[in-house]
Amino acid sequence: MAFAAFGGGAAAATAEPAPLRRGWIAIGLLAPGLAYLLLFFLAPLVSLVVTSLQVAPEGAAKGEYVPGFEWANYANAIASYWPHILRSFGYAITATLFALIIGYPIAYFIGVTARKWPLIQALSLTLVIAPFFISFLLRTLAWKQILGDNSWIAQTLHGLGWLPADQNIVGTPFSVIFGLTYNFIPFMVLPIYASLERLDRRYLEAGSDLYASPATTFWKVTLPLSMPGVVSGTLLTFIPAAGDYINASPIYLGSIQTAMVGNVIDRTFLESQEYPIAAALSVLLMGIILIIVSIYVRRSGTEDLL
Amino acid sequence: MKFSLGKWLLPIYVVIAFIFLITPIAQVIIYSFNDSRRNNSIWGGWTFDKWTGVCDQQGICEAFGTSVLVGIVATIVATVLGTLLAIALGRYRFRGRGTTSLLLFLPMATPEVVLGAGLAAQFLAVSVSKGFWTIVIVHALFCLSFVVVTVKARVASLDPSLEEAGRDLYGSGPAVFFRVTLPLLTPGIVAAALLSFALSFDDFIITKFNAGQVTTFPLWIYTKKSPPAEANVIASAIFILAIVAVILTQVITAARRKRLGMSS
């Protein structure tokens, strides 16, 4: 049942709700949740914008800022950290593509091929969500160990001469993208599975009856019908990947050269206490994500998913 | 029967993909049995000592307890608020319904680091000191949207005629809600609660921004650059419990379907 959560709005969009009968009931149901969101989601976003415009007064202590309209904070943030911003989106987009390439066949297998065998289907779904149940930090560290300098994978690649002797796997853009891909694959597989599971097999038979090759049937029938799943899967992978900074952190799969914008926000907020810069970067990250998401959703023609 | 490569290509690919998915999990579990002295990334032979003496490791069981407590409180808050919202969105048409849906979608479209920094900036602005309750507040917030999505799907699949039948039998509004609507929604609500707890328990990024001096299990792991085998023990135990729970749920669902004569 928990899988339904990843099906996105598509699963819910079955029936139009009955018109409002008693207004006060709906208001009573909505009020507590909306108040919570107002207080702890919208207000913090406003705080973030306010913080991003603060200025440090003359002779201020570390972390001391007063309200202001310092738009230069944004210019400074971009000037200092544009490589991190670009890197974040580059890594996130690449990892999303890899997750789609790896995840779609898995989702197809579970949702279509394995339909005849409910046991295999259930087992496969369990395997897909299994990474959720083991600590995110520990499973990322496990990859660091598996790909590390002393691991048999690195040794073999060095031995074969495929990897230069002075080159490591861990600490490179490759290992960061690898980690992001691994960690967010379940988010990709589950929505695609949810949309393929509802796919009527007779459509595929119709395709072959009309002399379409399996490839043509896939491109013209299966893929378009699973688009809602692909869109929610790519979004559920892309958004957390763009903001993630565990995989890119030097303690885990990255190095200083792979620092993403999340690493910078963490450092400037929690360590050097440059709150305005951290806030400006957060606002930029959120803004860019919202722009990319809205363009993507509009172009793929699945607005009603939101 | 003729052997065709095309037919086997997908299953073989999927098996390789599953090996890829399972590899680090196996690594974590195997290293929970590692007889390590200082560095758990070096294999030192098999032992059960780390399982029997988990709490000997300074602070780990306190951190685990904190995570469980945070998870339970945050799950209760998110599940209650989220279920009410899901019923309102699934059952009623009202002005601002689209805006409400969008508002609920937004926290899911916000990267954790932005949510974390935003709340931290907010707590800073109103001078709230960070600790147990600020962690609960942020966890309930990011779980809320997932609860709404999960329960809403269940509300949408609910047959309205069942509630009508309740009213026809002179059930009062609350009676129909508690005796008909709520029991029918229970599987969705339980799934949402389990999902919330899992999300809360494993959250690191948002927690790091809002924890103050309190240490949750993921924060404890983070402070150890190379976590000891005891961390693997706790993570493995939780993994095994969760997998058993998932398999049991599937078996029960399958059995119920069979009994009701439903096709899958």
Contacts between the chains, C-beta under 8 A, distances in Angstrom:
chain1	res1	chain2	res2	distance
A	1	B	150	7.5
A	1	B	187	5.6
A	1	B	188	6.6
A	1	B	190	7.4
A	1	B	191	3.6
A	1	B	249	7.5
A	2	B	150	7.1
A	2	B	191	4.6
A	2	B	192	7.9
A	2	B	194	6.1
A	2	B	195	4.9
A	4	B	149	7.7
A	4	B	150	5.6
A	4	B	153	4.6
A	4	B	154	7.6
A	4	B	188	7.4
A	4	B	191	6.9
A	5	B	146	5.3
A	5	B	149	5.2
A	5	B	150	4.3
A	5	B	153	7.9
A	5	B	191	7.4
A	5	B	192	7.3
A	5	B	195	5.7
A	7	B	153	6.7
A	8	B	149	7.3
A	9	B	101	7.9
A	9	B	149	7.6
A	11	B	153	4.6
A	11	B	156	7.5
A	12	B	90	7.2
A	12	B	149	7.5
A	12	B	152	4.9
A	12	B	153	4.8
A	12	B	155	7.9
A	12	B	156	4.6
A	13	B	156	7.5
A	14	B	156	5.1
A	14	B	157	6.7
A	15	B	156	5.8
A	16	B	93	7.7
A	17	B	89	7.7
A	17	B	90	5.9
A	17	B	91	5.4
A	17	B	92	6.0
A	17	B	93	5.4
A	18	B	91	6.6
A	18	B	92	7.3
A	18	B	93	7.1
A	18	B	160	6.4
A	19	B	92	7.8
A	19	B	93	4.9
A	20	B	92	4.8
A	20	B	93	5.4
A	20	B	94	5.0
A	21	B	92	7.6
A	23	B	94	7.3
A	25	B	92	7.4
A	25	B	173	8.0
A	26	B	88	5.1
A	26	B	91	8.0
A	26	B	92	4.2
A	26	B	94	5.1
A	29	B	84	4.5
A	29	B	85	6.8
A	29	B	87	5.6
A	29	B	88	3.8
A	29	B	92	7.8
A	30	B	84	7.4
A	30	B	85	6.4
A	30	B	88	4.8
A	30	B	94	8.0
A	30	B	100	6.8
A	32	B	80	7.9
A	32	B	81	5.4
A	32	B	84	6.3
A	33	B	81	4.3
A	33	B	82	6.7
A	33	B	84	5.9
A	33	B	85	4.0
A	33	B	144	6.8
A	33	B	148	7.8
A	34	B	85	7.6
A	34	B	100	7.0
A	34	B	103	7.4
A	36	B	81	5.6
A	36	B	140	7.5
A	36	B	141	7.1
A	36	B	144	6.8
A	37	B	103	5.9
A	37	B	104	7.3
A	37	B	107	7.5
A	37	B	141	7.7
A	37	B	144	7.2
A	40	B	119	6.6
A	40	B	122	7.7
A	40	B	137	5.8
A	40	B	138	7.4
A	40	B	141	4.9
A	41	B	103	7.8
A	41	B	106	7.2
A	41	B	107	5.6
A	41	B	115	7.8
A	41	B	141	6.1
A	42	B	103	7.8
A	43	B	122	5.9
A	44	B	115	7.5
A	44	B	118	3.5
A	44	B	119	4.7
A	44	B	121	6.6
A	44	B	122	4.1
A	45	B	118	5.5
A	47	B	118	6.3
A	47	B	121	4.4
A	47	B	122	4.2
A	47	B	125	5.2
A	48	B	114	7.4
A	48	B	117	6.5
A	48	B	118	4.4
A	48	B	121	5.3
A	50	B	121	7.9
A	50	B	125	7.3
A	51	B	121	4.6
A	51	B	124	7.8
A	51	B	125	7.3
A	102	B	17	5.9
A	102	B	20	7.7
A	105	B	10	6.1
A	105	B	13	5.5
A	105	B	14	6.5
A	105	B	17	7.3
A	106	B	14	5.7
A	106	B	17	5.3
A	106	B	18	7.9
A	108	B	10	7.2
A	109	B	10	5.6
A	109	B	11	6.9
A	109	B	13	8.0
A	109	B	14	4.5
A	113	B	10	6.1
A	113	B	11	7.4
A	118	B	254	6.7
A	118	B	264	5.4
A	122	B	247	8.0
A	122	B	250	4.7
A	122	B	254	7.4
A	124	B	14	7.3
A	124	B	18	7.4
A	126	B	243	6.7
A	126	B	246	5.5
A	126	B	247	6.5
A	126	B	250	7.3
A	127	B	18	5.1
A	127	B	21	6.1
A	127	B	22	6.8
A	128	B	21	6.9
A	129	B	246	7.2
A	130	B	21	6.5
A	130	B	22	6.8
A	130	B	25	6.1
A	130	B	239	7.6
A	130	B	243	6.7
A	131	B	21	6.1
A	131	B	24	7.7
A	131	B	25	6.6
A	132	B	198	6.3
A	132	B	202	7.6
A	133	B	198	7.0
A	133	B	238	6.7
A	133	B	239	4.7
A	133	B	242	3.9
A	133	B	243	6.4
A	134	B	24	7.6
A	134	B	25	5.0
A	134	B	28	5.6
A	134	B	235	5.6
A	134	B	236	7.6
A	134	B	238	7.8
A	134	B	239	4.7
A	135	B	28	7.4
A	135	B	202	6.2
A	135	B	217	7.6
A	135	B	218	6.6
A	135	B	221	6.6
A	135	B	231	7.6
A	135	B	235	4.2
A	135	B	238	7.8
A	136	B	202	5.4
A	136	B	204	6.3
A	136	B	218	7.1
A	137	B	204	6.2
A	137	B	218	5.7
A	137	B	221	4.8
A	137	B	222	6.2
A	137	B	227	7.8
A	138	B	28	5.0
A	138	B	221	6.5
A	138	B	227	6.8
A	138	B	231	6.4
A	138	B	232	6.5
A	138	B	235	5.0
A	139	B	24	4.4
A	139	B	25	6.5
A	139	B	28	6.1
A	140	B	24	7.7
A	141	B	227	7.0
A	142	B	23	7.8
A	142	B	24	3.7
A	142	B	25	7.7
A	142	B	27	3.9
A	142	B	28	5.1
A	142	B	31	7.7
A	143	B	24	5.2
A	145	B	27	6.5
A	145	B	41	5.2
A	146	B	23	6.6
A	146	B	24	6.7
A	146	B	27	6.1
A	148	B	41	7.6
A	182	B	20	7.5
A	182	B	21	7.8
A	182	B	24	7.3
A	185	B	21	6.9
A	235	B	109	7.3
A	236	B	108	7.9
A	239	B	108	7.7
A	239	B	109	5.8
A	239	B	110	7.8
A	239	B	111	6.0
A	240	B	111	6.4
A	240	B	112	6.7
A	242	B	111	6.0
A	243	B	111	2.3
A	243	B	112	5.7
A	243	B	113	4.5
A	243	B	114	6.4
A	243	B	205	7.7
A	244	B	111	7.6
A	244	B	112	7.7
A	244	B	113	7.8
A	244	B	205	7.5
A	245	B	113	6.5
A	245	B	205	7.2
A	246	B	204	6.7
A	246	B	205	7.2
A	251	B	222	7.8
A	251	B	225	5.6
A	261	B	113	7.9
A	262	B	111	7.3
A	262	B	113	4.4
A	262	B	205	7.4
A	265	B	113	5.2
A	265	B	114	8.0
A	265	B	117	5.7
A	266	B	113	7.0
A	266	B	208	7.2
A	266	B	209	7.9
A	269	B	117	5.5
A	269	B	120	6.6
A	269	B	209	6.9
A	270	B	208	7.2
A	270	B	209	6.9
A	275	B	121	6.7
A	275	B	124	7.2
A	278	B	117	5.9
A	279	B	117	6.6
A	279	B	121	5.9
A	282	B	113	6.9
A	282	B	114	4.6
A	282	B	117	4.7
A	282	B	118	6.8
A	285	B	111	6.2
A	285	B	113	7.3
A	285	B	114	5.9
A	286	B	110	6.2
A	286	B	111	7.2
A	286	B	114	4.8
A	289	B	109	6.9
A	289	B	110	7.9
A	289	B	111	6.7
A	290	B	109	7.0
A	293	B	109	6.1
A	306	B	101	7.3
A	306	B	102	6.5
A	306	B	105	5.5
